[in-house]
Amino acid sequence: MIDLDARLANLVAVRDRLQEHLARSTNVSEVIEVERVLGPVGLAAAGIGRALSWLVFIR
């Protein structure tokens, strides 16, 4: 359960950091670069939902 908590915290931190970068982007090329990196993180967002579901189920 500790691994799941750590994984969830890491996914949320990465997502939040990239969203901050996106908010600070000042031109199209920066937005495109952040979106390119966010693509896999979007898949990780599904991982956030899965991790939360498992935590609810386990607890």
Sequence and secondary structure as in RCSB ss.txt:
>XXXX:A:sequence
MIDLDARLANLVAVRDRLQEHLARSTNVSEVIEVERVLGPVGLAAAGIGRALSWLVFIR
>XXXX:A:secstr
 HHHHHHHHHHHHHHHHHHHHHHH  SHHHHHHHHHHHHHHHHHHHHHHHHHHHHHHH 
